Amino acid sequence: MAREWPMTQPDHHQTLQAHLASQGADADCAAVIEALADAARELARQIAIAPLSGVDEGAATVNTDGDVQKALDIVADNLMRDALCRAPVAGILSEEVDRPETVNEAAPLCVAIDPLDGSSNLQNNISVGTIFSIRPRARDVLSSFFEPGTAQLAAGFFVYGPQTCLVLAIDRRVDLYVLHPTLHEFILAKSGIRIPQDTPEFAINASNRRHWSGTVRNYVDECLSGAAGPRGRDFNMRWIASLVAEAYRILMRGGVFLYPADSRPGYREGRLRLVYEAHPMALIMEWAGGSASSGRARILELSARSPHQRAPLIMGDVRLVRDVDQLHEGVEPLFETSDAPLFARRGLFR
């Protein structure tokens, strides 16, 4: 019979609120994180009963940025925005709305959020999540979201899967909390997460190979060539098609994740959103000892030109991300063909 945790936790089973307080976290940031956690608890419940409640059986629509929008996307957006309106938040940028929303211009913080990342995976019972970025309010709400990722004060993501988890980057550390099923509190499970080094594992959607630049094709081909190839190691390939699940795996197992720009219309600048997907993931990766790059630049140094700016994202183990970056050095144009003279026979090790 499985042992239940006691109803009163010992010190090493701290609640989210208690742990933030014990670590001296900024009070305003803590209030925002706790508000998001409240919304996440309810969203986890809604996701768990969605097949029974019928909430996600309606016809899909398209949001303002052209992505398919399911009914639970709207539920998640409403839950998160309602929670943030009760926190010290000046403005909110959500994936589900066209422009940032001003809540309270006198408040000190702004939040960018993807309320339900990976919602297309719901029908397959695959982990989905919520991604958020907390940053200081700049001279006005709109300009707050055009600052580089280095301006972020905290970032994190919730995973709604076998466990409902919160991965939180704050005060230059990354901690993991798990939602206790009977206490209904997020409990600290692991503090000071560091990405495992030298895991020979990469994640990419290989079905798009024909659209990749020669740079990305060469990197993947060198991994697939295994121990007999230039990298001298056998690599595993993963692809979950859920950003939060991919990020969680890297934090636990190591490896590298690639979502590059490619030659398809709408993908030439990458597909993930910079402000509420790439920026928060990059902060989490760097504070966990990893790295995040566009292939040509550090993600945290990039600034958005528009609220829903897209970007490529390569994240994970510092060494593996650096390998991809080195392959991009001096290679132009971005979408060269496989027989381009600058790259036809060039790899990292030759």
C-alpha positions as CSV (number, residue, x, y, z in Angstrom):
1,M,0.0,0.0,0.0
2,A,1.4,3.4,-1.0
3,R,2.5,5.6,1.9
4,E,0.8,9.0,2.1
5,W,2.8,12.0,3.1
6,P,1.7,13.3,6.5
7,M,-0.8,16.1,6.6
8,T,1.8,18.3,8.4
9,Q,5.0,18.4,6.3
10,P,8.4,18.2,7.8
11,D,10.8,21.1,7.0
12,H,12.1,19.4,3.9
13,H,8.6,19.2,2.4
14,Q,8.0,22.9,2.3
15,T,5.1,24.5,0.5
16,L,5.8,26.9,-2.4
17,Q,4.8,29.8,-0.2
18,A,6.9,28.8,2.7
19,H,10.0,28.1,0.6
20,L,9.8,31.4,-1.3
21,A,9.5,33.1,2.1
22,S,12.4,31.2,3.6
23,Q,14.6,32.1,0.6
24,G,13.9,35.8,0.9
25,A,12.2,36.0,-2.5
26,D,11.0,39.4,-3.6
27,A,7.5,39.8,-2.2
28,D,5.9,41.0,-5.4
29,C,7.4,38.2,-7.5
30,A,6.3,35.7,-4.8
31,A,2.7,37.1,-5.0
32,V,2.6,36.7,-8.7
33,I,4.0,33.1,-8.6
34,E,1.5,32.1,-5.9
35,A,-1.4,33.6,-7.9
36,L,-0.3,31.6,-10.9
37,A,0.0,28.5,-8.8
38,D,-3.6,29.0,-7.6
39,A,-4.8,29.2,-11.2
40,A,-2.7,26.1,-12.2
41,R,-4.3,24.0,-9.5
42,E,-7.7,24.7,-11.1
43,L,-6.4,24.3,-14.6
44,A,-5.0,20.9,-13.7
45,R,-8.4,19.9,-12.4
46,Q,-10.1,21.1,-15.6
47,I,-7.6,19.2,-17.8
48,A,-8.0,16.0,-15.8
49,I,-11.8,16.0,-16.2
50,A,-11.9,17.4,-19.8
51,P,-12.8,14.0,-21.4
52,L,-15.8,13.8,-19.0
53,S,-16.9,17.4,-18.9
54,G,-16.8,17.8,-22.7
55,V,-15.1,21.2,-22.3
56,D,-12.7,20.4,-25.1
57,E,-15.1,18.9,-27.6
58,G,-16.1,22.2,-29.3
59,A,-14.7,23.1,-32.7
60,A,-11.3,24.6,-32.7
61,T,-10.8,28.2,-33.7
62,V,-7.7,30.3,-34.6
63,N,-6.2,32.9,-32.3
64,T,-4.9,36.3,-33.3
65,D,-1.5,35.0,-34.2
66,G,-2.8,32.3,-36.5
67,D,-2.5,29.2,-34.2
68,V,-5.3,26.7,-33.6
69,Q,-7.1,27.5,-30.4
70,K,-9.0,24.9,-28.4
71,A,-11.7,25.5,-25.8
72,L,-9.2,24.7,-23.0
73,D,-6.9,27.4,-24.3
74,I,-9.6,29.9,-23.5
75,V,-10.3,28.4,-20.1
76,A,-6.6,28.5,-19.3
77,D,-6.2,32.1,-20.5
78,N,-9.2,33.2,-18.4
79,L,-7.9,31.4,-15.3
80,M,-4.4,32.8,-15.6
81,R,-5.3,36.4,-16.4
82,D,-8.0,36.5,-13.7
83,A,-5.3,35.3,-11.2
84,L,-2.8,37.9,-12.4
85,C,-5.3,40.7,-12.1
86,R,-5.3,40.0,-8.3
87,A,-1.5,40.2,-8.1
88,P,0.9,43.2,-8.3
89,V,0.9,43.2,-12.1
90,A,0.9,46.2,-14.3
91,G,0.4,44.4,-17.6
92,I,-0.1,40.9,-19.1
93,L,0.9,39.6,-22.5
94,S,-0.9,36.3,-23.3
95,E,-0.5,34.2,-26.3
96,E,-4.3,34.3,-26.7
97,V,-4.6,38.0,-27.1
98,D,-3.4,40.4,-29.8
99,R,-1.7,43.1,-27.6
100,P,-0.6,43.4,-24.0
101,E,-3.3,44.2,-21.5
102,T,-2.8,47.0,-18.9
103,V,-4.1,45.9,-15.5
104,N,-2.6,48.4,-13.0
105,E,0.0,50.8,-14.3
106,A,1.2,51.6,-10.8
107,A,2.1,47.9,-10.2
108,P,5.8,47.0,-10.4
109,L,5.7,43.8,-12.6
110,C,4.6,42.6,-16.0
111,V,3.9,39.0,-16.9
112,A,4.1,37.3,-20.3
113,I,2.4,33.9,-20.5
114,D,1.5,31.0,-22.7
115,P,-1.5,29.8,-20.7
116,L,-1.7,26.3,-22.2
117,D,1.3,25.2,-24.2
118,G,0.9,22.1,-26.3
119,S,-2.9,22.0,-26.2
120,S,-3.0,20.0,-29.4
121,N,-1.6,17.1,-27.4
122,L,-4.6,17.0,-25.0
123,Q,-6.5,14.4,-27.1
124,N,-3.4,12.1,-26.8
125,N,-3.1,12.5,-23.0
126,I,0.4,13.9,-23.4
127,S,1.8,16.4,-20.9
128,V,0.9,20.1,-21.6
129,G,1.8,23.2,-19.6
130,T,1.8,26.9,-18.7
131,I,4.9,29.0,-19.4
132,F,5.4,32.4,-17.8
133,S,7.9,35.2,-17.6
134,I,8.0,37.9,-14.9
135,R,9.8,41.1,-15.6
136,P,9.8,44.6,-14.2
137,R,7.5,47.3,-15.6
138,A,9.5,49.6,-17.8
139,R,8.5,53.2,-18.6
140,D,5.2,51.8,-19.8
141,V,3.5,48.5,-20.0
142,L,4.1,47.9,-23.8
143,S,7.8,48.6,-23.7
144,S,8.2,46.2,-20.8
145,F,7.8,43.3,-23.2
146,F,10.4,44.6,-25.7
147,E,13.2,44.4,-23.2
148,P,15.8,41.6,-23.7
149,G,15.4,38.4,-21.8
150,T,18.1,39.4,-19.4
151,A,15.5,41.8,-17.8
152,Q,13.5,38.9,-16.5
153,L,13.2,38.6,-12.7
154,A,11.8,35.1,-12.7
155,A,10.3,32.5,-15.0
156,G,8.9,29.1,-14.9
157,F,6.5,26.5,-16.2
158,F,3.8,24.2,-14.9
159,V,3.5,20.7,-16.3
160,Y,0.1,19.0,-16.3
161,G,1.1,15.3,-16.7
162,P,1.5,12.2,-14.5
163,Q,2.3,14.8,-11.8
164,T,1.3,18.5,-11.8
165,C,4.7,20.2,-11.4
166,L,6.1,23.7,-11.2
167,V,9.6,24.4,-12.4
168,L,10.6,27.8,-11.1
169,A,13.6,30.0,-11.9
170,I,14.1,32.7,-9.3
171,D,17.1,34.4,-7.6
172,R,19.4,32.5,-10.0
173,R,18.3,29.0,-8.9
174,V,15.9,26.5,-10.4
175,D,13.5,24.6,-8.1
176,L,10.9,21.9,-8.7
177,Y,7.6,21.7,-6.9
178,V,5.0,19.0,-7.1
179,L,1.3,19.4,-6.5
180,H,0.3,17.1,-3.6
181,P,-2.9,15.3,-4.6
182,T,-4.5,15.5,-1.1
183,L,-3.0,18.7,0.4
184,H,-3.5,20.6,-2.9
185,E,-0.3,22.5,-2.3
186,F,2.8,22.7,-4.4
187,I,5.5,21.0,-2.3
188,L,9.2,21.5,-2.9
189,A,10.6,18.3,-4.4
190,K,14.1,19.4,-5.6
191,S,16.1,22.5,-5.1
192,G,19.0,23.9,-7.1
193,I,18.4,21.8,-10.3
194,R,21.4,21.4,-12.5
195,I,21.2,20.0,-16.0
196,P,23.1,16.6,-16.3
197,Q,26.2,16.9,-18.4
198,D,27.2,15.0,-21.5
199,T,23.9,13.1,-22.1
200,P,24.0,12.0,-25.8
201,E,20.5,12.8,-26.6
202,F,18.8,15.3,-28.9
203,A,15.2,16.3,-29.6
204,I,14.0,17.6,-33.0
205,N,11.0,17.0,-35.3
206,A,12.8,15.0,-37.9
207,S,9.8,15.1,-40.3
208,N,10.9,18.7,-41.2
209,R,14.3,17.7,-42.3
210,R,13.7,18.8,-45.9
211,H,13.0,22.3,-44.7
212,W,16.0,22.7,-42.4
213,S,19.1,24.7,-43.2
214,G,22.2,22.7,-44.1
215,T,23.6,23.6,-40.7
216,V,20.9,21.8,-38.8
217,R,20.9,18.8,-41.2
218,N,24.7,18.4,-40.7
219,Y,24.3,18.5,-36.9
220,V,21.6,15.9,-36.9
221,D,23.4,13.7,-39.4
222,E,26.6,13.8,-37.3
223,C,24.5,12.7,-34.2
224,L,22.8,9.9,-36.2
225,S,26.1,8.6,-37.5
226,G,26.7,7.4,-34.0
227,A,29.9,5.9,-32.5
228,A,31.4,5.4,-36.0
229,G,30.8,9.1,-36.9
230,P,32.7,12.3,-36.1
231,R,31.1,12.6,-32.6
232,G,32.2,9.1,-31.6
233,R,29.0,8.5,-29.6
234,D,25.6,6.8,-30.1
235,F,22.8,9.4,-29.6
236,N,19.2,8.9,-28.7
237,M,16.6,11.0,-30.4
238,R,13.5,12.3,-28.6
239,W,10.5,14.3,-29.7
240,I,7.4,14.9,-27.6
241,A,6.0,18.0,-29.4
242,S,5.3,19.6,-26.0
243,L,7.8,22.4,-25.1
244,V,7.3,22.0,-21.3
245,A,7.8,18.2,-21.5
246,E,10.9,18.7,-23.6
247,A,12.3,21.2,-21.1
248,Y,11.5,19.1,-18.1
249,R,13.3,16.1,-19.7
250,I,16.4,18.2,-20.3
251,L,16.4,19.4,-16.7
252,M,16.2,15.8,-15.4
253,R,18.2,13.9,-18.1
254,G,20.3,16.4,-20.0
255,G,20.7,16.6,-23.8
256,V,19.7,19.3,-26.3
257,F,16.4,20.4,-27.8
258,L,16.2,22.1,-31.3
259,Y,13.3,24.0,-32.7
260,P,15.2,25.8,-35.6
261,A,14.0,28.2,-38.1
262,D,13.3,26.6,-41.5
263,S,12.3,27.4,-45.0
264,R,8.5,27.0,-44.6
265,P,6.4,30.1,-44.7
266,G,5.9,31.3,-41.2
267,Y,9.0,29.4,-39.9
268,R,11.8,31.5,-41.3
269,E,12.2,33.4,-38.0
270,G,11.5,30.3,-36.0
271,R,8.2,29.2,-34.6
272,L,8.3,29.6,-30.8
273,R,7.4,33.0,-29.3
274,L,10.3,34.9,-28.0
275,V,8.7,36.7,-25.0
276,Y,6.6,34.0,-23.4
277,E,8.3,30.8,-24.6
278,A,12.0,31.2,-25.6
279,H,12.8,33.9,-23.0
280,P,11.5,32.1,-20.0
281,M,12.9,28.7,-21.1
282,A,16.3,30.4,-21.7
283,L,16.4,31.8,-18.2
284,I,15.5,28.4,-16.7
285,M,18.2,26.7,-18.8
286,E,20.9,29.2,-17.9
287,W,20.1,29.3,-14.2
288,A,20.2,25.5,-14.2
289,G,23.7,25.5,-15.7
290,G,22.7,25.1,-19.3
291,S,22.4,27.3,-22.3
292,A,19.9,28.6,-24.8
293,S,20.6,30.0,-28.3
294,S,19.0,30.9,-31.6
295,G,21.9,29.2,-33.3
296,R,23.5,32.6,-33.8
297,A,22.8,34.5,-30.6
298,R,22.1,34.0,-26.9
299,I,18.4,34.0,-26.5
300,L,18.4,36.2,-23.4
301,E,20.1,39.0,-25.3
302,L,17.4,39.1,-27.9
303,S,14.6,41.7,-27.8
304,A,11.2,41.4,-29.4
305,R,10.1,43.7,-32.3
306,S,6.5,42.8,-31.8
307,P,4.5,41.2,-28.9
308,H,4.3,37.8,-30.6
309,Q,7.8,37.8,-32.1
310,R,9.0,34.3,-33.1
311,A,12.5,32.9,-32.6
312,P,14.4,29.7,-33.1
313,L,15.3,27.9,-29.9
314,I,18.2,25.5,-29.1
315,M,18.5,24.7,-25.4
316,G,20.0,22.3,-23.0
317,D,23.5,21.1,-22.1
318,V,26.0,24.0,-22.6
319,R,28.4,21.8,-24.7
320,L,25.7,20.5,-27.0
321,V,24.2,24.0,-27.6
322,R,27.7,25.3,-28.3
323,D,28.3,22.5,-30.9
324,V,25.2,23.7,-32.8
325,D,26.3,27.4,-32.5
326,Q,29.7,26.6,-33.9
327,L,28.2,24.9,-36.9
328,H,26.3,28.2,-37.7
329,E,29.4,30.4,-37.5
330,G,30.2,32.0,-40.8
331,V,27.4,30.2,-42.7
332,E,25.2,32.4,-44.9
333,P,22.4,32.4,-46.0
334,L,20.4,30.9,-43.3
335,F,18.6,28.5,-45.6
336,E,21.4,27.3,-47.7
337,T,21.0,24.0,-49.7
338,S,22.9,20.9,-48.9
339,D,25.3,21.5,-51.7
340,A,26.1,25.1,-50.7
341,P,29.8,25.7,-51.1
342,L,30.2,27.1,-47.6
343,F,28.8,24.1,-45.9
344,A,28.7,21.1,-48.3
345,R,31.5,19.2,-46.6
346,R,31.9,21.1,-43.3
347,G,31.0,19.7,-40.0
348,L,32.1,20.6,-36.5
349,F,34.8,18.0,-36.6
350,R,36.0,18.4,-40.2
